[in-house]
Amino acid sequence: MKKRITKDMFIQDIIHEHPETIQVFKEHKLECMNCQIAEFEDIGHGAKVHHLDPEKLVNALNAALEKKDADSP
């Protein structure tokens, strides 16, 4: 599996390195790929600002990474 996502990682870095996470952000009503501060904002802070549980968001993002790995040959 790829490196796990943690709540202290910057949102833009996650989207850039793991585009499969974009759908997770959208499912949580987060348009992080269009946000100007995604470069400077970590997952934990972004989740709290949008009244989301950071751990649940991180878990969902990591599940997307695991799914991609499982689907890869």
PDB file of N, H, CA, C and O in Angstrom:
ATOM      1  N   MET A   1       0.841  -1.186   0.000  1.00  0.00           N
ATOM      2  CA  MET A   1       0.000   0.000   0.000  1.00  0.00           C
ATOM      3  C   MET A   1       0.880   1.242   0.000  1.00  0.00           C
ATOM      4  O   MET A   1       2.003   1.230   0.503  1.00  0.00           O
ATOM      5  N   LYS A   2       0.353   2.294  -0.566  1.00  0.00           N
ATOM      6  H   LYS A   2      -0.559   2.304  -0.975  1.00  0.00           H
ATOM      7  CA  LYS A   2       1.047   3.579  -0.570  1.00  0.00           C
ATOM      8  C   LYS A   2       1.128   4.123   0.859  1.00  0.00           C
ATOM      9  O   LYS A   2       0.503   3.604   1.784  1.00  0.00           O
ATOM     10  N   LYS A   3       1.902   5.162   0.999  1.00  0.00           N
ATOM     11  H   LYS A   3       2.409   5.584   0.248  1.00  0.00           H
ATOM     12  CA  LYS A   3       2.009   5.857   2.275  1.00  0.00           C
ATOM     13  C   LYS A   3       0.614   6.275   2.753  1.00  0.00           C
ATOM     14  O   LYS A   3      -0.201   6.763   1.970  1.00  0.00           O
ATOM     15  N   ARG A   4       0.359   6.080   4.027  1.00  0.00           N
ATOM     16  H   ARG A   4       1.021   5.684   4.663  1.00  0.00           H
ATOM     17  CA  ARG A   4      -0.947   6.435   4.576  1.00  0.00           C
ATOM     18  C   ARG A   4      -1.088   7.940   4.720  1.00  0.00           C
ATOM     19  O   ARG A   4      -0.120   8.646   5.006  1.00  0.00           O
ATOM     20  N   ILE A   5      -2.291   8.413   4.522  1.00  0.00           N
ATOM     21  H   ILE A   5      -3.077   7.840   4.290  1.00  0.00           H
ATOM     22  CA  ILE A   5      -2.615   9.822   4.700  1.00  0.00           C
ATOM     23  C   ILE A   5      -2.848  10.070   6.181  1.00  0.00           C
ATOM     24  O   ILE A   5      -3.481   9.268   6.867  1.00  0.00           O
ATOM     25  N   THR A   6      -2.325  11.200   6.666  1.00  0.00           N
ATOM     26  H   THR A   6      -1.811  11.851   6.108  1.00  0.00           H
ATOM     27  CA  THR A   6      -2.532  11.604   8.056  1.00  0.00           C
ATOM     28  C   THR A   6      -3.135  12.997   8.080  1.00  0.00           C
ATOM     29  O   THR A   6      -3.069  13.731   7.094  1.00  0.00           O
ATOM     30  N   LYS A   7      -3.723  13.354   9.212  1.00  0.00           N
ATOM     31  H   LYS A   7      -3.777  12.757  10.013  1.00  0.00           H
ATOM     32  CA  LYS A   7      -4.436  14.632   9.273  1.00  0.00           C
ATOM     33  C   LYS A   7      -3.514  15.849   9.250  1.00  0.00           C
ATOM     34  O   LYS A   7      -3.989  16.977   9.119  1.00  0.00           O
ATOM     35  N   ASP A   8      -2.210  15.638   9.374  1.00  0.00           N
ATOM     36  H   ASP A   8      -1.825  14.721   9.480  1.00  0.00           H
ATOM     37  CA  ASP A   8      -1.288  16.772   9.329  1.00  0.00           C
ATOM     38  C   ASP A   8      -0.711  17.005   7.932  1.00  0.00           C
ATOM     39  O   ASP A   8       0.139  17.876   7.748  1.00  0.00           O
ATOM     40  N   MET A   9      -1.171  16.234   6.955  1.00  0.00           N
ATOM     41  H   MET A   9      -1.862  15.527   7.105  1.00  0.00           H
ATOM     42  CA  MET A   9      -0.690  16.401   5.573  1.00  0.00           C
ATOM     43  C   MET A   9      -1.475  17.509   4.872  1.00  0.00           C
ATOM     44  O   MET A   9      -2.661  17.710   5.131  1.00  0.00           O
ATOM     45  N   PHE A  10      -0.785  18.225   3.978  1.00  0.00           N
ATOM     46  H   PHE A  10       0.179  18.062   3.768  1.00  0.00           H
ATOM     47  CA  PHE A  10      -1.435  19.311   3.243  1.00  0.00           C
ATOM     48  C   PHE A  10      -2.378  18.760   2.169  1.00  0.00           C
ATOM     49  O   PHE A  10      -2.054  17.804   1.464  1.00  0.00           O
ATOM     50  N   ILE A  11      -3.530  19.380   2.066  1.00  0.00           N
ATOM     51  H   ILE A  11      -3.792  20.157   2.639  1.00  0.00           H
ATOM     52  CA  ILE A  11      -4.580  18.922   1.153  1.00  0.00           C
ATOM     53  C   ILE A  11      -4.085  18.893  -0.289  1.00  0.00           C
ATOM     54  O   ILE A  11      -4.295  17.903  -0.990  1.00  0.00           O
ATOM     55  N   GLN A  12      -3.437  19.953  -0.740  1.00  0.00           N
ATOM     56  H   GLN A  12      -3.266  20.757  -0.171  1.00  0.00           H
ATOM     57  CA  GLN A  12      -2.975  20.002  -2.124  1.00  0.00           C
ATOM     58  C   GLN A  12      -1.988  18.883  -2.426  1.00  0.00           C
ATOM     59  O   GLN A  12      -2.016  18.311  -3.516  1.00  0.00           O
ATOM     60  N   ASP A  13      -1.117  18.567  -1.475  1.00  0.00           N
ATOM     61  H   ASP A  13      -1.094  19.032  -0.590  1.00  0.00           H
ATOM     62  CA  ASP A  13      -0.159  17.479  -1.678  1.00  0.00           C
ATOM     63  C   ASP A  13      -0.879  16.146  -1.858  1.00  0.00           C
ATOM     64  O   ASP A  13      -0.504  15.338  -2.709  1.00  0.00           O
ATOM     65  N   ILE A  14      -1.907  15.926  -1.056  1.00  0.00           N
ATOM     66  H   ILE A  14      -2.211  16.582  -0.366  1.00  0.00           H
ATOM     67  CA  ILE A  14      -2.668  14.675  -1.143  1.00  0.00           C
ATOM     68  C   ILE A  14      -3.344  14.561  -2.502  1.00  0.00           C
ATOM     69  O   ILE A  14      -3.268  13.518  -3.152  1.00  0.00           O
ATOM     70  N   ILE A  15      -4.002  15.626  -2.929  1.00  0.00           N
ATOM     71  H   ILE A  15      -4.063  16.473  -2.401  1.00  0.00           H
ATOM     72  CA  ILE A  15      -4.702  15.610  -4.219  1.00  0.00           C
ATOM     73  C   ILE A  15      -3.709  15.402  -5.361  1.00  0.00           C
ATOM     74  O   ILE A  15      -3.987  14.654  -6.298  1.00  0.00           O
ATOM     75  N   HIS A  16      -2.566  16.054  -5.284  1.00  0.00           N
ATOM     76  H   HIS A  16      -2.340  16.661  -4.522  1.00  0.00           H
ATOM     77  CA  HIS A  16      -1.562  15.941  -6.339  1.00  0.00           C
ATOM     78  C   HIS A  16      -0.978  14.523  -6.397  1.00  0.00           C
ATOM     79  O   HIS A  16      -0.840  13.953  -7.479  1.00  0.00           O
ATOM     80  N   GLU A  17      -0.640  13.962  -5.244  1.00  0.00           N
ATOM     81  H   GLU A  17      -0.752  14.426  -4.365  1.00  0.00           H
ATOM     82  CA  GLU A  17      -0.015  12.642  -5.200  1.00  0.00           C
ATOM     83  C   GLU A  17      -1.014  11.496  -5.358  1.00  0.00           C
ATOM     84  O   GLU A  17      -0.656  10.412  -5.818  1.00  0.00           O
ATOM     85  N   HIS A  18      -2.260  11.742  -4.976  1.00  0.00           N
ATOM     86  H   HIS A  18      -2.551  12.623  -4.603  1.00  0.00           H
ATOM     87  CA  HIS A  18      -3.270  10.683  -4.975  1.00  0.00           C
ATOM     88  C   HIS A  18      -4.591  11.212  -5.563  1.00  0.00           C
ATOM     89  O   HIS A  18      -5.539  11.460  -4.819  1.00  0.00           O
ATOM     90  N   PRO A  19      -4.656  11.383  -6.873  1.00  0.00           N
ATOM     91  CA  PRO A  19      -5.873  11.939  -7.471  1.00  0.00           C
ATOM     92  C   PRO A  19      -7.124  11.108  -7.196  1.00  0.00           C
ATOM     93  O   PRO A  19      -8.243  11.605  -7.325  1.00  0.00           O
ATOM     94  N   GLU A  20      -6.935   9.841  -6.817  1.00  0.00           N
ATOM     95  H   GLU A  20      -6.026   9.437  -6.713  1.00  0.00           H
ATOM     96  CA  GLU A  20      -8.090   9.016  -6.484  1.00  0.00           C
ATOM     97  C   GLU A  20      -8.826   9.527  -5.242  1.00  0.00           C
ATOM     98  O   GLU A  20      -9.940   9.084  -4.963  1.00  0.00           O
ATOM     99  N   THR A  21      -8.219  10.451  -4.496  1.00  0.00           N
ATOM    100  H   THR A  21      -7.313  10.810  -4.722  1.00  0.00           H
ATOM    101  CA  THR A  21      -8.880  11.002  -3.308  1.00  0.00           C
ATOM    102  C   THR A  21      -9.846  12.136  -3.637  1.00  0.00           C
ATOM    103  O   THR A  21     -10.644  12.529  -2.787  1.00  0.00           O
ATOM    104  N   ILE A  22      -9.785  12.658  -4.840  1.00  0.00           N
ATOM    105  H   ILE A  22      -9.136  12.339  -5.530  1.00  0.00           H
ATOM    106  CA  ILE A  22     -10.665  13.773  -5.215  1.00  0.00           C
ATOM    107  C   ILE A  22     -12.128  13.405  -4.988  1.00  0.00           C
ATOM    108  O   ILE A  22     -12.899  14.217  -4.477  1.00  0.00           O
ATOM    109  N   GLN A  23     -12.509  12.202  -5.358  1.00  0.00           N
ATOM    110  H   GLN A  23     -11.883  11.542  -5.773  1.00  0.00           H
ATOM    111  CA  GLN A  23     -13.899  11.777  -5.187  1.00  0.00           C
ATOM    112  C   GLN A  23     -14.296  11.773  -3.711  1.00  0.00           C
ATOM    113  O   GLN A  23     -15.432  12.109  -3.375  1.00  0.00           O
ATOM    114  N   VAL A  24     -13.376  11.397  -2.836  1.00  0.00           N
ATOM    115  H   VAL A  24     -12.453  11.123  -3.109  1.00  0.00           H
ATOM    116  CA  VAL A  24     -13.668  11.394  -1.394  1.00  0.00           C
ATOM    117  C   VAL A  24     -13.938  12.817  -0.918  1.00  0.00           C
ATOM    118  O   VAL A  24     -14.893  13.049  -0.175  1.00  0.00           O
ATOM    119  N   PHE A  25     -13.115  13.761  -1.334  1.00  0.00           N
ATOM    120  H   PHE A  25     -12.340  13.572  -1.937  1.00  0.00           H
ATOM    121  CA  PHE A  25     -13.344  15.154  -0.951  1.00  0.00           C
ATOM    122  C   PHE A  25     -14.717  15.612  -1.443  1.00  0.00           C
ATOM    123  O   PHE A  25     -15.456  16.263  -0.705  1.00  0.00           O
ATOM    124  N   LYS A  26     -15.058  15.277  -2.679  1.00  0.00           N
ATOM    125  H   LYS A  26     -14.458  14.748  -3.279  1.00  0.00           H
ATOM    126  CA  LYS A  26     -16.360  15.663  -3.228  1.00  0.00           C
ATOM    127  C   LYS A  26     -17.506  15.032  -2.448  1.00  0.00           C
ATOM    128  O   LYS A  26     -18.514  15.688  -2.187  1.00  0.00           O
ATOM    129  N   GLU A  27     -17.357  13.756  -2.071  1.00  0.00           N
ATOM    130  H   GLU A  27     -16.538  13.223  -2.283  1.00  0.00           H
ATOM    131  CA  GLU A  27     -18.404  13.070  -1.307  1.00  0.00           C
ATOM    132  C   GLU A  27     -18.635  13.723   0.055  1.00  0.00           C
ATOM    133  O   GLU A  27     -19.724  13.620   0.619  1.00  0.00           O
ATOM    134  N   HIS A  28     -17.622  14.386   0.573  1.00  0.00           N
ATOM    135  H   HIS A  28     -16.738  14.470   0.114  1.00  0.00           H
ATOM    136  CA  HIS A  28     -17.738  15.082   1.855  1.00  0.00           C
ATOM    137  C   HIS A  28     -18.065  16.573   1.655  1.00  0.00           C
ATOM    138  O   HIS A  28     -17.949  17.376   2.581  1.00  0.00           O
ATOM    139  N   LYS A  29     -18.472  16.918   0.437  1.00  0.00           N
ATOM    140  H   LYS A  29     -18.567  16.265  -0.315  1.00  0.00           H
ATOM    141  CA  LYS A  29     -18.855  18.298   0.087  1.00  0.00           C
ATOM    142  C   LYS A  29     -17.700  19.280   0.232  1.00  0.00           C
ATOM    143  O   LYS A  29     -17.893  20.439   0.598  1.00  0.00           O
ATOM    144  N   LEU A  30     -16.487  18.790  -0.065  1.00  0.00           N
ATOM    145  H   LEU A  30     -16.331  17.849  -0.362  1.00  0.00           H
ATOM    146  CA  LEU A  30     -15.293  19.627  -0.021  1.00  0.00           C
ATOM    147  C   LEU A  30     -14.765  19.797  -1.439  1.00  0.00           C
ATOM    148  O   LEU A  30     -14.461  18.814  -2.116  1.00  0.00           O
ATOM    149  N   GLU A  31     -14.660  21.003  -1.872  1.00  0.00           N
ATOM    150  H   GLU A  31     -14.906  21.801  -1.322  1.00  0.00           H
ATOM    151  CA  GLU A  31     -14.127  21.299  -3.211  1.00  0.00           C
ATOM    152  C   GLU A  31     -12.669  21.739  -3.076  1.00  0.00           C
ATOM    153  O   GLU A  31     -12.275  22.790  -3.583  1.00  0.00           O
ATOM    154  N   CYS A  32     -11.889  20.933  -2.397  1.00  0.00           N
ATOM    155  H   CYS A  32     -12.208  20.079  -1.985  1.00  0.00           H
ATOM    156  CA  CYS A  32     -10.495  21.269  -2.081  1.00  0.00           C
ATOM    157  C   CYS A  32      -9.642  21.506  -3.317  1.00  0.00           C
ATOM    158  O   CYS A  32      -8.692  22.288  -3.274  1.00  0.00           O
ATOM    159  N   MET A  33      -9.972  20.840  -4.418  1.00  0.00           N
ATOM    160  H   MET A  33     -10.744  20.205  -4.453  1.00  0.00           H
ATOM    161  CA  MET A  33      -9.146  20.995  -5.611  1.00  0.00           C
ATOM    162  C   MET A  33      -9.271  22.389  -6.207  1.00  0.00           C
ATOM    163  O   MET A  33      -8.448  22.787  -7.031  1.00  0.00           O
ATOM    164  N   ASN A  34     -10.297  23.137  -5.797  1.00  0.00           N
ATOM    165  H   ASN A  34     -10.965  22.814  -5.127  1.00  0.00           H
ATOM    166  CA  ASN A  34     -10.489  24.498  -6.288  1.00  0.00           C
ATOM    167  C   ASN A  34     -10.174  25.547  -5.221  1.00  0.00           C
ATOM    168  O   ASN A  34     -10.309  26.746  -5.468  1.00  0.00           O
ATOM    169  N   CYS A  35      -9.762  25.105  -4.056  1.00  0.00           N
ATOM    170  H   CYS A  35      -9.652  24.132  -3.855  1.00  0.00           H
ATOM    171  CA  CYS A  35      -9.539  26.010  -2.928  1.00  0.00           C
ATOM    172  C   CYS A  35      -8.140  26.618  -2.990  1.00  0.00           C
ATOM    173  O   CYS A  35      -7.154  25.912  -3.199  1.00  0.00           O
ATOM    174  N   GLN A  36      -8.068  27.922  -2.807  1.00  0.00           N
ATOM    175  H   GLN A  36      -8.869  28.496  -2.637  1.00  0.00           H
ATOM    176  CA  GLN A  36      -6.789  28.624  -2.880  1.00  0.00           C
ATOM    177  C   GLN A  36      -5.882  28.348  -1.687  1.00  0.00           C
ATOM    178  O   GLN A  36      -4.668  28.527  -1.785  1.00  0.00           O
ATOM    179  N   ILE A  37      -6.452  27.916  -0.561  1.00  0.00           N
ATOM    180  H   ILE A  37      -7.438  27.771  -0.482  1.00  0.00           H
ATOM    181  CA  ILE A  37      -5.595  27.671   0.597  1.00  0.00           C
ATOM    182  C   ILE A  37      -5.251  26.190   0.783  1.00  0.00           C
ATOM    183  O   ILE A  37      -4.598  25.828   1.762  1.00  0.00           O
ATOM    184  N   ALA A  38      -5.680  25.341  -0.137  1.00  0.00           N
ATOM    185  H   ALA A  38      -6.211  25.636  -0.932  1.00  0.00           H
ATOM    186  CA  ALA A  38      -5.391  23.902  -0.033  1.00  0.00           C
ATOM    187  C   ALA A  38      -3.889  23.639   0.009  1.00  0.00           C
ATOM    188  O   ALA A  38      -3.446  22.627   0.552  1.00  0.00           O
ATOM    189  N   GLU A  39      -3.114  24.546  -0.561  1.00  0.00           N
ATOM    190  H   GLU A  39      -3.474  25.368  -1.002  1.00  0.00           H
ATOM    191  CA  GLU A  39      -1.658  24.396  -0.558  1.00  0.00           C
ATOM    192  C   GLU A  39      -1.081  24.527   0.857  1.00  0.00           C
ATOM    193  O   GLU A  39      -0.035  23.957   1.166  1.00  0.00           O
ATOM    194  N   PHE A  40      -1.779  25.287   1.708  1.00  0.00           N
ATOM    195  H   PHE A  40      -2.629  25.750   1.456  1.00  0.00           H
ATOM    196  CA  PHE A  40      -1.272  25.600   3.041  1.00  0.00           C
ATOM    197  C   PHE A  40      -2.078  24.964   4.170  1.00  0.00           C
ATOM    198  O   PHE A  40      -1.691  25.050   5.335  1.00  0.00           O
ATOM    199  N   GLU A  41      -3.194  24.328   3.828  1.00  0.00           N
ATOM    200  H   GLU A  41      -3.509  24.258   2.881  1.00  0.00           H
ATOM    201  CA  GLU A  41      -4.101  23.801   4.852  1.00  0.00           C
ATOM    202  C   GLU A  41      -3.955  22.287   4.976  1.00  0.00           C
ATOM    203  O   GLU A  41      -3.932  21.566   3.978  1.00  0.00           O
ATOM    204  N   ASP A  42      -3.858  21.824   6.216  1.00  0.00           N
ATOM    205  H   ASP A  42      -3.877  22.410   7.026  1.00  0.00           H
ATOM    206  CA  ASP A  42      -3.773  20.381   6.411  1.00  0.00           C
ATOM    207  C   ASP A  42      -5.181  19.790   6.564  1.00  0.00           C
ATOM    208  O   ASP A  42      -6.154  20.507   6.799  1.00  0.00           O
ATOM    209  N   ILE A  43      -5.257  18.488   6.425  1.00  0.00           N
ATOM    210  H   ILE A  43      -4.467  17.905   6.234  1.00  0.00           H
ATOM    211  CA  ILE A  43      -6.537  17.777   6.482  1.00  0.00           C
ATOM    212  C   ILE A  43      -7.272  18.046   7.799  1.00  0.00           C
ATOM    213  O   ILE A  43      -8.476  18.303   7.800  1.00  0.00           O
ATOM    214  N   GLY A  44      -6.550  17.987   8.907  1.00  0.00           N
ATOM    215  H   GLY A  44      -5.572  17.779   8.906  1.00  0.00           H
ATOM    216  CA  GLY A  44      -7.177  18.186  10.211  1.00  0.00           C
ATOM    217  C   GLY A  44      -7.858  19.537  10.325  1.00  0.00           C
ATOM    218  O   GLY A  44      -9.002  19.629  10.771  1.00  0.00           O
ATOM    219  N   HIS A  45      -7.158  20.576   9.922  1.00  0.00           N
ATOM    220  H   HIS A  45      -6.229  20.500   9.559  1.00  0.00           H
ATOM    221  CA  HIS A  45      -7.731  21.920  10.005  1.00  0.00           C
ATOM    222  C   HIS A  45      -8.887  22.079   9.024  1.00  0.00           C
ATOM    223  O   HIS A  45      -9.940  22.608   9.380  1.00  0.00           O
ATOM    224  N   GLY A  46      -8.690  21.624   7.795  1.00  0.00           N
ATOM    225  H   GLY A  46      -7.834  21.194   7.506  1.00  0.00           H
ATOM    226  CA  GLY A  46      -9.747  21.744   6.789  1.00  0.00           C
ATOM    227  C   GLY A  46     -11.014  21.031   7.207  1.00  0.00           C
ATOM    228  O   GLY A  46     -12.113  21.548   7.005  1.00  0.00           O
ATOM    229  N   ALA A  47     -10.876  19.854   7.785  1.00  0.00           N
ATOM    230  H   ALA A  47      -9.983  19.435   7.948  1.00  0.00           H
ATOM    231  CA  ALA A  47     -12.050  19.104   8.240  1.00  0.00           C
ATOM    232  C   ALA A  47     -12.780  19.870   9.343  1.00  0.00           C
ATOM    233  O   ALA A  47     -14.005  19.989   9.319  1.00  0.00           O
ATOM    234  N   LYS A  48     -12.028  20.379  10.296  1.00  0.00           N
ATOM    235  H   LYS A  48     -11.033  20.282  10.316  1.00  0.00           H
ATOM    236  CA  LYS A  48     -12.658  21.108  11.407  1.00  0.00           C
ATOM    237  C   LYS A  48     -13.373  22.364  10.927  1.00  0.00           C
ATOM    238  O   LYS A  48     -14.470  22.676  11.392  1.00  0.00           O
ATOM    239  N   VAL A  49     -12.754  23.080  10.002  1.00  0.00           N
ATOM    240  H   VAL A  49     -11.863  22.827   9.624  1.00  0.00           H
ATOM    241  CA  VAL A  49     -13.367  24.305   9.467  1.00  0.00           C
ATOM    242  C   VAL A  49     -14.722  23.989   8.818  1.00  0.00           C
ATOM    243  O   VAL A  49     -15.650  24.798   8.863  1.00  0.00           O
ATOM    244  N   HIS A  50     -14.814  22.815   8.223  1.00  0.00           N
ATOM    245  H   HIS A  50     -14.061  22.159   8.186  1.00  0.00           H
ATOM    246  CA  HIS A  50     -16.053  22.416   7.542  1.00  0.00           C
ATOM    247  C   HIS A  50     -16.913  21.494   8.396  1.00  0.00           C
ATOM    248  O   HIS A  50     -17.803  20.813   7.887  1.00  0.00           O
ATOM    249  N   HIS A  51     -16.642  21.477   9.698  1.00  0.00           N
ATOM    250  H   HIS A  51     -15.919  22.031  10.111  1.00  0.00           H
ATOM    251  CA  HIS A  51     -17.437  20.725  10.682  1.00  0.00           C
ATOM    252  C   HIS A  51     -17.492  19.237  10.384  1.00  0.00           C
ATOM    253  O   HIS A  51     -18.538  18.602  10.520  1.00  0.00           O
ATOM    254  N   LEU A  52     -16.354  18.686   9.977  1.00  0.00           N
ATOM    255  H   LEU A  52     -15.504  19.202   9.868  1.00  0.00           H
ATOM    256  CA  LEU A  52     -16.230  17.255   9.732  1.00  0.00           C
ATOM    257  C   LEU A  52     -15.281  16.651  10.761  1.00  0.00           C
ATOM    258  O   LEU A  52     -14.417  17.339  11.305  1.00  0.00           O
ATOM    259  N   ASP A  53     -15.451  15.386  11.015  1.00  0.00           N
ATOM    260  H   ASP A  53     -16.153  14.828  10.574  1.00  0.00           H
ATOM    261  CA  ASP A  53     -14.545  14.662  11.899  1.00  0.00           C
ATOM    262  C   ASP A  53     -13.265  14.354  11.115  1.00  0.00           C
ATOM    263  O   ASP A  53     -13.311  13.610  10.135  1.00  0.00           O
ATOM    264  N   PRO A  54     -12.127  14.914  11.530  1.00  0.00           N
ATOM    265  CA  PRO A  54     -10.880  14.689  10.791  1.00  0.00           C
ATOM    266  C   PRO A  54     -10.521  13.212  10.651  1.00  0.00           C
ATOM    267  O   PRO A  54     -10.034  12.794   9.600  1.00  0.00           O
ATOM    268  N   GLU A  55     -10.755  12.422  11.686  1.00  0.00           N
ATOM    269  H   GLU A  55     -11.151  12.761  12.539  1.00  0.00           H
ATOM    270  CA  GLU A  55     -10.416  10.999  11.632  1.00  0.00           C
ATOM    271  C   GLU A  55     -11.270  10.262  10.594  1.00  0.00           C
ATOM    272  O   GLU A  55     -10.768   9.399   9.874  1.00  0.00           O
ATOM    273  N   LYS A  56     -12.537  10.600  10.523  1.00  0.00           N
ATOM    274  H   LYS A  56     -12.944  11.301  11.108  1.00  0.00           H
ATOM    275  CA  LYS A  56     -13.410   9.960   9.526  1.00  0.00           C
ATOM    276  C   LYS A  56     -12.973  10.320   8.114  1.00  0.00           C
ATOM    277  O   LYS A  56     -12.977   9.467   7.227  1.00  0.00           O
ATOM    278  N   LEU A  57     -12.595  11.580   7.900  1.00  0.00           N
ATOM    279  H   LEU A  57     -12.592  12.273   8.621  1.00  0.00           H
ATOM    280  CA  LEU A  57     -12.131  11.998   6.584  1.00  0.00           C
ATOM    281  C   LEU A  57     -10.827  11.288   6.223  1.00  0.00           C
ATOM    282  O   LEU A  57     -10.679  10.794   5.105  1.00  0.00           O
ATOM    283  N   VAL A  58      -9.893  11.235   7.153  1.00  0.00           N
ATOM    284  H   VAL A  58     -10.014  11.636   8.061  1.00  0.00           H
ATOM    285  CA  VAL A  58      -8.620  10.547   6.914  1.00  0.00           C
ATOM    286  C   VAL A  58      -8.872   9.069   6.602  1.00  0.00           C
ATOM    287  O   VAL A  58      -8.264   8.514   5.687  1.00  0.00           O
ATOM    288  N   ASN A  59      -9.759   8.440   7.356  1.00  0.00           N
ATOM    289  H   ASN A  59     -10.253   8.890   8.099  1.00  0.00           H
ATOM    290  CA  ASN A  59     -10.079   7.032   7.107  1.00  0.00           C
ATOM    291  C   ASN A  59     -10.657   6.827   5.710  1.00  0.00           C
ATOM    292  O   ASN A  59     -10.310   5.862   5.029  1.00  0.00           O
ATOM    293  N   ALA A  60     -11.530   7.723   5.286  1.00  0.00           N
ATOM    294  H   ALA A  60     -11.812   8.506   5.840  1.00  0.00           H
ATOM    295  CA  ALA A  60     -12.130   7.621   3.952  1.00  0.00           C
ATOM    296  C   ALA A  60     -11.068   7.833   2.866  1.00  0.00           C
ATOM    297  O   ALA A  60     -11.086   7.146   1.844  1.00  0.00           O
ATOM    298  N   LEU A  61     -10.166   8.755   3.075  1.00  0.00           N
ATOM    299  H   LEU A  61     -10.151   9.313   3.905  1.00  0.00           H
ATOM    300  CA  LEU A  61      -9.093   8.995   2.108  1.00  0.00           C
ATOM    301  C   LEU A  61      -8.181   7.777   2.000  1.00  0.00           C
ATOM    302  O   LEU A  61      -7.802   7.375   0.900  1.00  0.00           O
ATOM    303  N   ASN A  62      -7.832   7.194   3.141  1.00  0.00           N
ATOM    304  H   ASN A  62      -8.139   7.521   4.034  1.00  0.00           H
ATOM    305  CA  ASN A  62      -6.989   6.002   3.121  1.00  0.00           C
ATOM    306  C   ASN A  62      -7.710   4.811   2.499  1.00  0.00           C
ATOM    307  O   ASN A  62      -7.080   3.972   1.854  1.00  0.00           O
ATOM    308  N   ALA A  63      -9.010   4.731   2.685  1.00  0.00           N
ATOM    309  H   ALA A  63      -9.521   5.412   3.209  1.00  0.00           H
ATOM    310  CA  ALA A  63      -9.781   3.655   2.054  1.00  0.00           C
ATOM    311  C   ALA A  63      -9.717   3.780   0.533  1.00  0.00           C
ATOM    312  O   ALA A  63      -9.671   2.772  -0.172  1.00  0.00           O
ATOM    313  N   ALA A  64      -9.713   5.013   0.027  1.00  0.00           N
ATOM    314  H   ALA A  64      -9.750   5.832   0.599  1.00  0.00           H
ATOM    315  CA  ALA A  64      -9.592   5.222  -1.421  1.00  0.00           C
ATOM    316  C   ALA A  64      -8.224   4.744  -1.919  1.00  0.00           C
ATOM    317  O   ALA A  64      -8.124   4.175  -3.006  1.00  0.00           O
ATOM    318  N   LEU A  65      -7.183   4.970  -1.135  1.00  0.00           N
ATOM    319  H   LEU A  65      -7.264   5.432  -0.252  1.00  0.00           H
ATOM    320  CA  LEU A  65      -5.844   4.484  -1.512  1.00  0.00           C
ATOM    321  C   LEU A  65      -5.812   2.954  -1.508  1.00  0.00           C
ATOM    322  O   LEU A  65      -5.255   2.338  -2.416  1.00  0.00           O
ATOM    323  N   GLU A  66      -6.400   2.357  -0.498  1.00  0.00           N
ATOM    324  H   GLU A  66      -6.853   2.858   0.240  1.00  0.00           H
ATOM    325  CA  GLU A  66      -6.426   0.904  -0.391  1.00  0.00           C
ATOM    326  C   GLU A  66      -7.201   0.285  -1.559  1.00  0.00           C
ATOM    327  O   GLU A  66      -6.796  -0.735  -2.117  1.00  0.00           O
ATOM    328  N   LYS A  67      -8.323   0.922  -1.917  1.00  0.00           N
ATOM    329  H   LYS A  67      -8.651   1.750  -1.463  1.00  0.00           H
ATOM    330  CA  LYS A  67      -9.130   0.419  -3.035  1.00  0.00           C
ATOM    331  C   LYS A  67      -8.334   0.479  -4.331  1.00  0.00           C
ATOM    332  O   LYS A  67      -8.359  -0.465  -5.120  1.00  0.00           O
ATOM    333  N   LYS A  68      -7.629   1.580  -4.553  1.00  0.00           N
ATOM    334  H   LYS A  68      -7.608   2.347  -3.912  1.00  0.00           H
ATOM    335  CA  LYS A  68      -6.841   1.697  -5.764  1.00  0.00           C
ATOM    336  C   LYS A  68      -5.754   0.614  -5.809  1.00  0.00           C
ATOM    337  O   LYS A  68      -5.518   0.000  -6.850  1.00  0.00           O
ATOM    338  N   ASP A  69      -5.100   0.394  -4.664  1.00  0.00           N
ATOM    339  H   ASP A  69      -5.291   0.893  -3.819  1.00  0.00           H
ATOM    340  CA  ASP A  69      -4.071  -0.641  -4.606  1.00  0.00           C
ATOM    341  C   ASP A  69      -4.666  -2.026  -4.888  1.00  0.00           C
ATOM    342  O   ASP A  69      -4.057  -2.840  -5.583  1.00  0.00           O
ATOM    343  N   ALA A  70      -5.849  -2.282  -4.346  1.00  0.00           N
ATOM    344  H   ALA A  70      -6.343  -1.621  -3.782  1.00  0.00           H
ATOM    345  CA  ALA A  70      -6.499  -3.585  -4.535  1.00  0.00           C
ATOM    346  C   ALA A  70      -6.912  -3.785  -5.991  1.00  0.00           C
ATOM    347  O   ALA A  70      -6.903  -4.908  -6.495  1.00  0.00           O
ATOM    348  N   ASP A  71      -7.273  -2.698  -6.662  1.00  0.00           N
ATOM    349  H   ASP A  71      -7.281  -1.785  -6.253  1.00  0.00           H
ATOM    350  CA  ASP A  71      -7.708  -2.779  -8.060  1.00  0.00           C
ATOM    351  C   ASP A  71      -6.543  -2.836  -9.039  1.00  0.00           C
ATOM    352  O   ASP A  71      -6.725  -3.188 -10.204  1.00  0.00           O
ATOM    353  N   SER A  72      -5.348  -2.491  -8.568  1.00  0.00           N
ATOM    354  H   SER A  72      -5.200  -2.206  -7.621  1.00  0.00           H
ATOM    355  CA  SER A  72      -4.169  -2.495  -9.443  1.00  0.00           C
ATOM    356  C   SER A  72      -3.645  -3.913  -9.606  1.00  0.00           C
ATOM    357  O   SER A  72      -3.660  -4.706  -8.665  1.00  0.00           O
ATOM    358  N   PRO A  73      -3.181  -4.222 -10.811  1.00  0.00           N
ATOM    359  CA  PRO A  73      -2.648  -5.586 -11.036  1.00  0.00           C
ATOM    360  C   PRO A  73      -1.347  -5.826 -10.304  1.00  0.00           C
ATOM    361  O   PRO A  73      -0.780  -6.915 -10.394  1.00  0.00           O
TER     362      PRO A  73
END
